[in-house]
Amino acid sequence: MNNDYIAIAKKTLEIEAHSLREAMGTIGDEITRTVEAILACRGKLVITGVGKSGLIGAKMAATFASTGTPSFFLHPTEALHGDLGMIGKDDVVLAISYSGESPELSSILPHIKRFDIPLIGMTRNRESTLGRYSDEVININVSQEACPLDIAPTSSTTLTLAMGDALAVCLMKARNFQKEDFASFHPGGALGKKLFVKVADLMRIQNLPIVDEKTPLKEAILTLSEGRLGTVMLTNAQGKLSGLLSDGDIRRALLKSDFSLEAPAFMYATHNPFTISDATLLASDALVLIETKKIQLLVVTDSTGVIQGVLHLHTLVEAGIS
């Protein structure tokens, strides 16, 4: 069999894209009423569905929950066996069934209506069981599935998922949901780290490689090796940072005619290095400073210049700060 898989893939995307464009022309006031009902909800948005619709519903619930709308997914079969009690009098239910006639879902609809709460249906058929029970119906009808047999849910599931995203975005806009809000729900994600992790959370404060600036170079090199930072910090008589001595500084010193292991480490160090005195600075901002200054080690001092800790470029990378 000699199939043109590139052409097949493009055709699939074309059919599904066409379904989305068709849906754009059918969207009406039901979207506004649905968004307003969810905004007025004092409880949670409960999403339910079976099969492929259930899988899409679970993804929707995750999207809503992470974008400011408390939500969870409830499987209709589990609802029939006790989990119906998870639905409260202040909730809103979003039920998904392309045909509108899924037996498991249809079985719980009368019980949901007993709670006298808004029921939003996503279906292709307003006259279906789900359509008749629903207070609002969002049309997810497609003219063609991308499946070559026009059977397997493809275009229809794509449209359903997109409708869920559309509702989530509407709610985000209505709530003025910002990236800081998103990050608070994703503290372990890249955005959460970027917006919440501070220098103080990552900087090293113990066993710092620090020597007096008058320390002989050979002793400073030993401290540098034990410190495992590639750099040793030098302090003056007042205990304040006066210089940094790195591996690179030592290599460059070896080329000098007056090089001596007995000379004070300060002679070969970088004087007045760049530092920060605010450990509450975001780690992502610290990374920008490190890259801008073309350094690997950022020293954190107090307002008088006394060393409080250090932040290494490798620490930021390992923590996933970007």
C-alpha positions in Angstrom: 0.0 0.0 0.0 1.5 3.3 -1.1 -0.2 6.0 1.1 0.7 9.6 1.0 0.8 10.1 4.8 1.7 13.8 4.5 -1.4 14.4 2.4 -3.6 12.4 4.7 -2.3 14.4 7.7 -2.9 17.7 6.0 -6.4 16.6 5.0 -7.2 15.6 8.5 -6.2 19.0 9.8 -8.1 20.7 7.0 -11.3 18.8 7.9 -11.0 19.6 11.6 -10.1 23.2 10.9 -13.2 23.5 8.7 -15.3 22.2 11.6 -13.9 24.9 13.9 -14.6 27.6 11.3 -18.2 26.3 10.8 -18.7 26.5 14.6 -17.6 30.1 14.7 -20.7 30.9 12.6 -23.1 29.2 14.9 -22.0 30.7 18.3 -24.7 32.8 19.8 -26.0 34.2 23.1 -25.9 30.8 24.7 -22.2 31.3 25.2 -22.8 34.6 27.1 -25.6 33.0 29.2 -23.3 30.0 30.0 -20.4 32.2 31.0 -22.7 34.4 33.2 -24.1 31.2 34.9 -20.7 29.9 35.7 -19.5 33.3 37.0 -22.6 33.5 39.2 -21.8 30.0 40.5 -20.9 30.0 44.2 -19.8 26.4 44.1 -17.9 24.4 41.5 -18.3 23.7 37.8 -19.0 19.9 37.6 -18.2 18.4 34.2 -19.5 15.0 33.2 -19.5 12.7 30.2 -18.6 9.2 29.1 -16.2 7.7 26.5 -14.4 10.2 24.4 -16.6 13.0 25.7 -15.6 12.0 29.2 -11.9 12.3 28.3 -12.5 15.7 26.8 -14.5 16.7 29.9 -11.6 15.7 32.2 -9.3 17.9 30.3 -11.8 20.7 30.4 -12.1 20.4 34.2 -8.3 20.6 34.5 -8.2 23.7 32.3 -11.0 25.5 34.2 -9.5 24.6 37.6 -6.1 26.0 36.6 -7.5 29.2 35.2 -9.6 30.4 38.1 -12.8 28.4 37.8 -13.1 25.7 40.5 -14.0 22.6 38.6 -13.9 18.8 38.7 -14.8 15.9 36.5 -17.6 13.4 37.5 -18.0 10.2 35.7 -21.8 9.4 35.2 -21.4 5.7 36.2 -19.7 6.7 39.4 -22.4 9.3 40.0 -25.1 6.6 39.8 -23.2 4.7 42.5 -22.8 7.4 45.2 -20.7 10.1 43.7 -23.8 12.1 42.8 -23.5 13.5 46.3 -20.4 15.4 45.1 -22.8 17.8 43.3 -23.9 20.7 45.6 -26.7 23.1 45.5 -24.4 26.0 44.5 -22.8 24.1 41.6 -23.2 24.3 37.8 -23.1 21.1 35.7 -21.7 20.9 32.2 -22.7 17.6 30.5 -21.1 16.5 27.3 -22.5 14.0 24.8 -22.2 14.4 21.1 -25.3 12.4 20.3 -27.1 13.6 23.5 -28.2 10.1 24.1 -25.4 8.4 26.1 -27.3 6.0 28.4 -25.0 6.5 31.4 -25.3 10.2 31.1 -29.0 10.2 30.4 -29.6 8.2 33.6 -28.3 10.9 35.9 -29.9 13.9 34.2 -33.2 13.6 36.1 -31.3 13.5 39.4 -29.2 16.5 38.5 -32.4 18.5 37.7 -33.6 17.7 41.2 -30.9 19.8 42.6 -32.4 22.8 40.7 -29.0 24.0 39.5 -28.0 25.2 36.0 -27.4 22.3 33.5 -25.4 23.2 30.4 -25.3 20.6 27.7 -22.8 20.2 24.9 -24.4 18.2 22.1 -25.1 18.2 18.4 -28.8 17.7 18.9 -31.0 20.2 20.9 -33.9 17.7 20.7 -31.9 14.9 22.3 -32.3 13.8 25.9 -29.4 15.9 27.0 -30.7 18.9 24.9 -34.1 18.7 26.4 -32.9 18.5 30.0 -30.4 21.4 29.6 -31.0 25.0 30.5 -28.4 26.0 27.9 -27.2 24.0 24.9 -23.8 24.6 23.2 -23.9 23.2 19.7 -20.9 20.9 18.9 -22.3 19.5 15.6 -19.8 18.9 12.8 -20.5 18.2 9.2 -17.8 15.6 8.8 -15.5 13.6 11.1 -11.9 13.5 10.0 -12.0 9.8 10.3 -12.1 8.3 6.7 -15.1 6.2 7.7 -16.8 9.3 9.2 -17.3 7.3 12.4 -14.5 7.8 14.9 -14.9 11.0 17.0 -12.2 13.3 15.5 -13.6 16.6 14.3 -16.3 16.5 16.9 -13.9 15.9 19.8 -11.6 18.7 18.5 -14.6 21.1 18.4 -15.7 20.0 21.9 -12.3 20.6 23.3 -12.1 24.0 21.5 -15.5 25.0 22.9 -14.2 24.2 26.4 -11.2 26.3 25.8 -13.4 29.1 24.5 -15.4 29.1 27.7 -12.3 29.0 29.8 -10.8 32.0 28.0 -14.1 33.9 28.4 -14.0 33.3 32.1 -10.4 34.3 32.4 -11.2 37.6 30.7 -14.2 38.1 32.9 -12.2 37.5 36.0 -9.2 39.5 34.8 -7.1 36.4 35.4 -3.4 37.3 35.2 -0.2 35.3 34.7 0.5 35.7 38.4 -2.8 34.0 39.2 -2.0 31.2 36.7 1.4 30.7 38.3 -0.2 30.4 41.8 -2.0 27.3 40.5 1.2 26.0 38.9 4.0 26.6 41.5 6.0 23.6 40.1 5.7 24.8 36.5 8.1 27.0 34.5 5.9 30.1 35.0 5.4 29.4 38.7 9.1 29.2 39.1 9.6 32.4 37.1 7.1 34.4 39.2 7.6 33.0 42.7 11.1 31.5 43.2 13.4 34.1 44.8 17.1 34.3 45.2 16.7 33.5 48.9 15.1 30.2 48.0 18.1 29.0 45.9 21.2 30.8 47.2 23.9 28.9 49.2 24.4 30.2 52.6 26.5 27.5 54.3 30.1 26.4 53.9 30.9 29.4 51.7 34.5 29.6 50.3 35.6 32.9 52.0 39.1 34.0 52.9 40.8 37.2 54.1 42.1 39.2 51.1 45.6 39.0 52.6 45.5 35.2 52.6 48.4 33.7 50.5 47.3 32.6 47.0 48.2 29.0 47.7 45.8 28.8 50.7 43.1 30.6 48.7 43.4 28.0 46.0 42.8 25.3 48.5 39.7 27.0 49.8 38.5 27.5 46.2 38.9 23.8 45.5 37.0 22.8 48.6 34.2 25.3 48.0 33.2 23.7 44.7 32.0 27.0 43.2 34.9 27.7 41.0 35.4 30.9 43.0 36.6 32.0 46.4 35.4 35.2 48.0 37.8 37.7 49.6 36.9 40.0 52.5 38.7 43.0 53.9 39.5 43.9 57.5 35.9 44.9 58.1 34.6 41.5 56.9 33.1 43.0 53.7 33.4 41.6 50.3 36.5 43.0 48.5 37.1 40.7 45.6 36.4 37.4 43.9 39.1 34.9 42.9 38.1 32.5 40.2 39.7 29.6 38.3 40.0 32.0 35.4 41.8 34.6 37.5 44.4 32.1 38.6 45.0 30.9 35.0 45.6 34.5 33.9 47.8 35.1 36.9 50.1 32.2 35.9 51.0 34.2 32.8 52.3 37.2 34.9 56.1 37.5 35.4 55.7 38.3 39.1 53.3 35.4 39.8 53.8 33.9 43.3 51.8 31.4 45.3 52.9 33.4 48.4 51.4 36.7 47.2 48.1 37.9 48.7 45.1 36.4 46.9 43.8 39.9 46.5 46.6 40.7 44.0 45.1 38.4 41.4 41.4 38.7 42.2 38.7 40.7 40.5 38.1 43.8 42.6 34.7 45.3 43.4 32.7 42.5 41.8 29.0 42.9 41.0 26.7 42.0 43.9 23.1 42.4 44.9 21.8 43.2 48.4 18.2 42.1 47.9 17.6 38.3 48.4 13.9 38.7 47.6 14.8 39.4 44.0 13.2 36.9 41.7 15.5 34.1 40.6 14.5 34.7 37.0 15.6 38.4 37.3 18.9 37.2 38.9 19.5 35.0 35.9 19.1 38.0 33.6 21.7 39.9 35.7 24.1 36.9 35.5 23.7 36.7 31.8 24.0 40.5 31.3 27.1 40.8 33.4 28.6 37.6 31.9 29.3 36.1 35.3 28.6 32.7 36.8 28.5 33.6 40.5 26.2 36.2 42.0 27.2 37.3 45.5 24.4 38.4 47.8 25.4 40.9 50.6 23.7 42.9 53.2 23.4 46.7 52.8 26.9 47.1 54.3 28.7 44.7 52.0 28.8 41.7 54.3 28.4 38.4 52.4 25.0 36.7 53.0 25.1 34.0 50.3 25.8 33.2 46.7 23.8 32.1 43.7 25.5 30.1 41.0 24.4 29.9 37.4 24.3 26.1 37.5 21.9 26.3 40.5 19.5 28.4 38.5 19.7 26.0 35.5 19.2 22.9 37.7 16.1 24.6 39.3 14.6 25.1 35.9 14.8 28.9 36.0 14.7 30.4 32.6 
